């Protein structure tokens, strides 16, 4: 990853099928449960647009749609990227 650009969050989805319990004793069906998210990031390199999905772990802050993030990419293959 040798170059950097700015990307935009275009969607964020909660993964309802994967629940992580934070309490040992449940009093309700979703009591103390947190969910991971998947976000899509759109970024542009040399006039070509790319979309990358990122996994956001349960309990980590979720970015809002439309917010900007830093994207590190390989100059040989811009489709291979890492979102910061």
HELIX and SHEET records of a PDB file:
SHEET    1   A 5 UNK A  48  UNK A  56  0                                        
SHEET    2   A 5 UNK A  33  UNK A  45 -1                                        
SHEET    3   A 5 UNK A   3  UNK A  21 -1                                        
SHEET    4   A 5 UNK A  68  UNK A  73 -1                                        
SHEET    5   A 5 UNK A  81  UNK A  83 -1                                        
END                                                                             
